[in-house]
Amino acid sequence: MLARGMLPQEGCYAIGIIIGTLRFSYFIIYLLIFLIFHFPSSQQSIPYALAVIAFGRGSAIWYLYIIFQNSLSAFQKEKMTKEQDSV
């Protein structure tokens, strides 16, 4: 059941924001655990460590972008709805 004045799309944006936040948190924790427990101890393992760090960082940035995009879309829909109500 939807709250009064809430469009179905706004609920989807909220779910997207929550899922994006959870995924972002997962990759941040993934990076921290990797850095704590698998920090490179030799020169041969440095490229592997950099690849893992780049992957985790790229994924975290991607999900941060998704959170931002869903938040912006939700606020734009809310603004458009208020403008339509005032007309």
PyRosetta script that sets phi, psi and omega in degrees:
from pyrosetta import init, pose_from_sequence

init()
pose = pose_from_sequence("MLARGMLPQEGCYAIGIIIGTLRFSYFIIYLLIFLIFHFPSSQQSIPYALAVIAFGRGSAIWYLYIIFQNSLSAFQKEKMTKEQDSV")
pose.set_psi(1, 136.8)
pose.set_omega(1, -178.4)
pose.set_phi(2, -92.8)
pose.set_psi(2, 147.9)
pose.set_omega(2, 175.9)
pose.set_phi(3, -70.5)
pose.set_psi(3, 158.4)
pose.set_omega(3, -179.2)
pose.set_phi(4, -62.3)
pose.set_psi(4, 129.7)
pose.set_omega(4, 178.5)
pose.set_phi(5, 82.0)
pose.set_psi(5, 2.4)
pose.set_omega(5, -178.9)
pose.set_phi(6, -99.2)
pose.set_psi(6, 125.7)
pose.set_omega(6, 178.4)
pose.set_phi(7, -81.2)
pose.set_psi(7, 155.0)
pose.set_omega(7, 178.9)
pose.set_phi(8, -58.8)
pose.set_psi(8, -33.4)
pose.set_omega(8, -178.9)
pose.set_phi(9, -67.0)
pose.set_psi(9, -31.7)
pose.set_omega(9, -179.1)
pose.set_phi(10, -65.3)
pose.set_psi(10, -35.9)
pose.set_omega(10, 176.2)
pose.set_phi(11, -65.3)
pose.set_psi(11, -36.9)
pose.set_omega(11, 177.9)
pose.set_phi(12, -65.7)
pose.set_psi(12, -38.0)
pose.set_omega(12, 178.1)
pose.set_phi(13, -65.6)
pose.set_psi(13, -39.1)
pose.set_omega(13, 179.3)
pose.set_phi(14, -64.4)
pose.set_psi(14, -41.7)
pose.set_omega(14, 178.1)
pose.set_phi(15, -65.0)
pose.set_psi(15, -41.0)
pose.set_omega(15, 177.7)
pose.set_phi(16, -62.5)
pose.set_psi(16, -38.5)
pose.set_omega(16, 178.2)
pose.set_phi(17, -66.0)
pose.set_psi(17, -43.7)
pose.set_omega(17, -180.0)
pose.set_phi(18, -64.3)
pose.set_psi(18, -46.1)
pose.set_omega(18, 179.9)
pose.set_phi(19, -65.0)
pose.set_psi(19, -42.0)
pose.set_omega(19, 177.9)
pose.set_phi(20, -61.6)
pose.set_psi(20, -39.3)
pose.set_omega(20, 178.5)
pose.set_phi(21, -65.6)
pose.set_psi(21, -41.8)
pose.set_omega(21, 178.4)
pose.set_phi(22, -64.7)
pose.set_psi(22, -41.8)
pose.set_omega(22, 179.0)
pose.set_phi(23, -67.2)
pose.set_psi(23, -40.6)
pose.set_omega(23, 177.3)
pose.set_phi(24, -60.4)
pose.set_psi(24, -45.5)
pose.set_omega(24, 178.9)
pose.set_phi(25, -61.6)
pose.set_psi(25, -40.4)
pose.set_omega(25, 179.8)
pose.set_phi(26, -59.9)
pose.set_psi(26, -46.2)
pose.set_omega(26, -177.3)
pose.set_phi(27, -73.2)
pose.set_psi(27, -29.3)
pose.set_omega(27, 174.0)
pose.set_phi(28, -66.8)
pose.set_psi(28, -44.6)
pose.set_omega(28, 177.7)
pose.set_phi(29, -64.6)
pose.set_psi(29, -39.0)
pose.set_omega(29, 176.9)
pose.set_phi(30, -57.6)
pose.set_psi(30, -46.0)
pose.set_omega(30, 179.1)
pose.set_phi(31, -64.6)
pose.set_psi(31, -44.3)
pose.set_omega(31, -179.1)
pose.set_phi(32, -63.7)
pose.set_psi(32, -43.5)
pose.set_omega(32, 178.9)
pose.set_phi(33, -63.7)
pose.set_psi(33, -41.3)
pose.set_omega(33, 178.6)
pose.set_phi(34, -62.3)
pose.set_psi(34, -45.2)
pose.set_omega(34, -178.9)
pose.set_phi(35, -66.3)
pose.set_psi(35, -34.3)
pose.set_omega(35, -178.6)
pose.set_phi(36, -75.0)
pose.set_psi(36, -46.1)
pose.set_omega(36, -171.4)
pose.set_phi(37, -98.5)
pose.set_psi(37, -19.1)
pose.set_omega(37, -175.9)
pose.set_phi(38, -127.4)
pose.set_psi(38, 33.7)
pose.set_omega(38, 179.4)
pose.set_phi(39, -63.1)
pose.set_psi(39, 136.8)
pose.set_omega(39, -174.6)
pose.set_phi(40, -61.1)
pose.set_psi(40, 130.4)
pose.set_omega(40, 179.8)
pose.set_phi(41, -107.7)
pose.set_psi(41, -7.0)
pose.set_omega(41, 177.4)
pose.set_phi(42, -139.7)
pose.set_psi(42, 165.8)
pose.set_omega(42, -179.0)
pose.set_phi(43, -66.6)
pose.set_psi(43, -29.9)
pose.set_omega(43, -178.2)
pose.set_phi(44, -69.2)
pose.set_psi(44, -25.7)
pose.set_omega(44, -177.8)
pose.set_phi(45, -91.9)
pose.set_psi(45, -3.9)
pose.set_omega(45, -179.7)
pose.set_phi(46, -64.9)
pose.set_psi(46, -46.6)
pose.set_omega(46, 178.4)
pose.set_phi(47, -59.9)
pose.set_psi(47, -38.8)
pose.set_omega(47, 177.5)
pose.set_phi(48, -62.6)
pose.set_psi(48, -44.3)
pose.set_omega(48, 179.8)
pose.set_phi(49, -62.9)
pose.set_psi(49, -41.7)
pose.set_omega(49, 178.7)
pose.set_phi(50, -64.7)
pose.set_psi(50, -37.0)
pose.set_omega(50, 178.3)
pose.set_phi(51, -65.2)
pose.set_psi(51, -43.4)
pose.set_omega(51, 179.7)
pose.set_phi(52, -65.9)
pose.set_psi(52, -42.0)
pose.set_omega(52, 178.9)
pose.set_phi(53, -64.0)
pose.set_psi(53, -42.1)
pose.set_omega(53, 179.2)
pose.set_phi(54, -64.0)
pose.set_psi(54, -41.1)
pose.set_omega(54, 178.5)
pose.set_phi(55, -63.2)
pose.set_psi(55, -49.5)
pose.set_omega(55, -179.7)
pose.set_phi(56, -62.7)
pose.set_psi(56, -42.2)
pose.set_omega(56, 180.0)
pose.set_phi(57, -66.8)
pose.set_psi(57, -42.4)
pose.set_omega(57, 178.6)
pose.set_phi(58, -62.9)
pose.set_psi(58, -41.6)
pose.set_omega(58, 178.1)
pose.set_phi(59, -65.3)
pose.set_psi(59, -42.4)
pose.set_omega(59, 179.1)
pose.set_phi(60, -63.0)
pose.set_psi(60, -41.8)
pose.set_omega(60, 178.5)
pose.set_phi(61, -65.2)
pose.set_psi(61, -40.1)
pose.set_omega(61, 178.6)
pose.set_phi(62, -59.7)
pose.set_psi(62, -46.9)
pose.set_omega(62, -178.9)
pose.set_phi(63, -71.4)
pose.set_psi(63, -29.0)
pose.set_omega(63, 173.4)
pose.set_phi(64, -65.1)
pose.set_psi(64, -39.0)
pose.set_omega(64, 175.7)
pose.set_phi(65, -63.2)
pose.set_psi(65, -41.8)
pose.set_omega(65, 178.7)
pose.set_phi(66, -62.4)
pose.set_psi(66, -42.4)
pose.set_omega(66, 177.9)
pose.set_phi(67, -61.0)
pose.set_psi(67, -46.7)
pose.set_omega(67, 180.0)
pose.set_phi(68, -62.0)
pose.set_psi(68, -44.8)
pose.set_omega(68, -178.9)
pose.set_phi(69, -63.5)
pose.set_psi(69, -45.0)
pose.set_omega(69, 179.0)
pose.set_phi(70, -66.3)
pose.set_psi(70, -37.9)
pose.set_omega(70, 177.7)
pose.set_phi(71, -64.2)
pose.set_psi(71, -45.8)
pose.set_omega(71, -179.7)
pose.set_phi(72, -62.9)
pose.set_psi(72, -42.7)
pose.set_omega(72, 179.2)
pose.set_phi(73, -63.7)
pose.set_psi(73, -40.3)
pose.set_omega(73, 179.6)
pose.set_phi(74, -65.0)
pose.set_psi(74, -42.2)
pose.set_omega(74, 180.0)
pose.set_phi(75, -69.5)
pose.set_psi(75, -34.6)
pose.set_omega(75, 177.7)
pose.set_phi(76, -67.4)
pose.set_psi(76, -40.9)
pose.set_omega(76, 178.3)
pose.set_phi(77, -64.4)
pose.set_psi(77, -39.9)
pose.set_omega(77, 179.4)
pose.set_phi(78, -64.4)
pose.set_psi(78, -40.8)
pose.set_omega(78, 179.5)
pose.set_phi(79, -65.8)
pose.set_psi(79, -41.6)
pose.set_omega(79, 179.2)
pose.set_phi(80, -65.2)
pose.set_psi(80, -38.1)
pose.set_omega(80, 179.4)
pose.set_phi(81, -64.7)
pose.set_psi(81, -42.3)
pose.set_omega(81, 178.7)
pose.set_phi(82, -65.1)
pose.set_psi(82, -39.0)
pose.set_omega(82, 178.1)
pose.set_phi(83, -65.3)
pose.set_psi(83, -39.0)
pose.set_omega(83, 179.0)
pose.set_phi(84, -67.9)
pose.set_psi(84, -35.8)
pose.set_omega(84, 178.8)
pose.set_phi(85, -67.3)
pose.set_psi(85, -33.1)
pose.set_omega(85, -177.5)
pose.set_phi(86, -78.3)
pose.set_psi(86, -16.3)
pose.set_omega(86, -179.1)
pose.set_phi(87, -80.5)
pose.dump_pdb("model.pdb")
